[in-house]
Amino acid sequence: MDQSTFQQWDAQVTQWIDEARENILAHFDEPLSIEEKSGRRDLVTQVDKENEQRLVAHIRQADPDAQILGEEGLGDHVTETDGRLWILDPLDGTMNFIKQRDDFAIMMSLYIDGIGQAAWLYDVMGDRLFHGAKGIGVWLNDRLMAPPANLPLSEGLASLSGPLVRHDVDHMQAIGAASLGMRIIGSAGIAFTKVLRGQQVCYISYLRPWDFATGKILAEELGLVVTTVDGQTPSVLSYSVVVVATKQAQQDIIAMQA
């Protein structure tokens, strides 16, 4: 994607995200309609659904030939990545939104033939928009970001999934012990921002496409790596344990899988 094309999309998508943010804030002091999806820790509210419905409508109008994959299923049933594909999470960290009114995000990204082209990750309560495109750079609001320091696991904090640590999946307990300290955030989008900013050296969790597609584009543009725990490149449509990390931390994590 060239810079001119990205700027055009950036202006448009930023407006959509601002609208989604206003919808979220408008529900802060209202009763929420909460439903369980796969269980009591996997929730959806009317705000998630409203945001996705609006974002899908915007994309349909602006990019009618594209497929849309959204967490709440209001887009398309996507089985292949040929052509243009928008991936979105209208409210990432729903439990945090319900219980904390903090640490949740809006994520949108554009893939073409399976390759990430542009991404927007908005920390709603922090009012931080991480946005960028392949080969162009990443901005935090209006400031161009520099790549974070390439620190090893032993010199940084690690954001890990609570269930993965509890069940010691892929040696998660050892990974946490090898770091300077473990953090659990509860939002893939917010966890990605910590690694993008150099506040943490890795984030590991079981992620679905809408959880990692956006962060993957931004992370790789900043020199970070996004892989499985054994170093493979995850397909954008995959459901797996995903690692976003500095290059050194990722090598440390892979070495612990032997």
N, C-alpha and C positions, 0 to 999 in steps of 0.2 A: 504494500500500500504506500503510495507516495504521500508526501506531507500535505499537499493541497487537499487530497481526498480525505485524509485523516482529519484535517481541520474542519472540513464540512460535516463529517459524521460527528466529530467531537462537539460541535456547537449544538447539533440536533439532539444527540444522546444526553448531553448535559441537561438540556431542558426537560427531557423525559424523566431523568433522575430527580431533578428538582421537584417535579410534580409528584413523583412517588414519595419523596421525603415529606412533602406537605400533607399527603394523604396519611402517612404514618403518624405525624405529629398531631393531626386532627383527631386521631383516635386515642390519644394519650389519656384523656380524662373520661373516656366513654367505656361502657362495658364491652368486653371482647367476646365474640362468638368463637369458642375454642373447640376443635375437634381433634381426636386422635387419628393418626394414620396407621403406622405399624405397631404402636404401643403408646404408653403414657408419657414416654420421653420424646416421642416424635409427634409434634403438634403442628397444627395449621390454624390460622385465624382468618377472619374475613378480610383482614388487611393484606395478608399474603395473596389471597385470591384476587382482590381488587387491583393490587399493584400489577400482578401478572396479566390480568385481563387488559389493563390499560397499556402496558408495555407491548404486549402482543399486537394490540390494535395499531399502535404507532409503527411497529416494524412492518406489519402488513401493508400499511399505506406507503411507507417510505421505501420498502424493499420487497415488493410483492412476489418476486420469484424465489425468495429465500425460504429455507426451512427454519422452524423455531423449536428449540428444545427448552422447556421451562420446568422447574421443579414441580409445579402444581398441575402439570399436564394439560394446560390450556392452549398449548401450541400444537405441534405435530407429533405423530408417532415416528420418531427418527430411528432409522436402522442403518443408515449409511451416511458418509460425510462428503459425498460428491457435491460440488457446487457451493453455494453460500449457505452458511448455517449460523444462526444466532443462538447463543446459549445464555440463559438468564436465571438468576435466583432473585425473586422480587423482595424477599426479606430473609436474609441468611442469619440464622441465630434466633429463631422464633421463640425458643424457651427463654433466652436472655431478654428478648423484647417483652415477653409476658411477665417475667419475674423480676427483672432488674431495670427495665427501661433504659438499657445501655448495652454496649458491645454487640451490635448487630449491623448488618451491611446490606447494600444493594449491589448486585454484580451483573454485568452484561459483557459479552464478548462476541466477536465476529470471526468465524473460521471460514476459509475458502479451501475446498478440497482437502480438508483435514488439517490444515496448517493455520495456526493462530495469527490473525492480522491486526486486530485492535481490541482494546479492553478498557473497561471502566469499573472500578471498585470503589464504592463510596461508603466510608465510615460515617454513618448517619449522625450519631451524637457527637462525634469528634469533628464533624464538618470537614472531613478530609477526603478529597477526590483523588484517587490514584488512577491516572489515565495515560495511555500511550499506545504505540503501534510498533510492529516488527520493523527493525532497522531505523527507527526514528528517535526512540527514547521514551522515557517515562517521566511524567510530571506529577508532583504532589501539589494539588491546586494549580498555581501558576508558576511553580518553581521546578526547574529541571533537576531530577534526582541523579546523584552520583551512585555508582555501585557500592554496596556495603562491603566492609572489610571481609576478606576471605579467611575467617577464623576457623580453627578446628573445633570439634565438639567440646573438648575439654576447656575451652576458653569462652564459652557462651551459654546462654540459657536455651532450653529446649522446650518447645510447646508440643505436648503429646496428648493423644486421646485417652481419656480416663478408662474406658473399657479395654483398650489395647494394653494399657499398663496393668490394670487389675488382673487380666487373664494372661499377662506376659506374652502377648503375641509378638513374634519376630524379635524377641529379646528386648522388649520395650523397657523393662525394669532396669536392665543393664545400661541401656542407652541413657535413661534418665539419670542413673548413678554416675555415668561418665561425664555428664555435663556439669555446669556450675549450678544448675538448679532446674527443676521441672515446673512448667506452667500449664494450666488447663484453662482455656478461654471459652469454649463452647460455641464458637463461630468460626468457620473455616475462613471466611473473608477477613475478619479481624486478625486471626492468626497469621494469615498471609502478610498482612500489612506490617506486623512486627518483624518478620524476616526481611521484607523489602526495605525497611528503615534501618536494619542492622541492630535492632534491639534484641533479637534472638537469632541463633544460628541455624535453627531448623524447626519445622513443623511436620508432624507425622500423624496421619489419621486415615481411617477408612473413608474414602471420598467417592462421591458420584460426580458425573460430568459437570453439573451446575455448581458443585462445590469447588472444583479446581481449575476449570477451563479458563476462567478469567485471570486468576492469580498466576497460572502457568505462563501466559503471554508476558505479563509484567515482570515476573521473576526472571525468566530467561533473557529478557531484554536488559536486565540489570546484572547479568553475569551469574545468576544463581542457577541451580539445576533442579529439575522436577522429574523424579523417577519413581519406580517402585523400590522397595527395600533392597532388592537384589540388583539394582542399577539399570533396569530395563526402562524403556520409554513407554509410558502408559498411553493407550489410545484415548482420544478425547471422549469416546463413548464408553470407556471402561469403568467398572466399579471395583476398586481395589484399594489396598493400603498404599498411600502416596506420600512421598517425601519431598518437601521443598527445603533446600538447604544451601549453605555455601558449599563450594566444591570440596573444601577440606573436610567439613563436617559430614558431607555425603559419603566420602570415602571411609571415614571412621565408622559410619553406620553400616555400610556394606561389609566392612571387615568383621563386624560383630555378628554377621549372619553365618559365618563359616562354622 
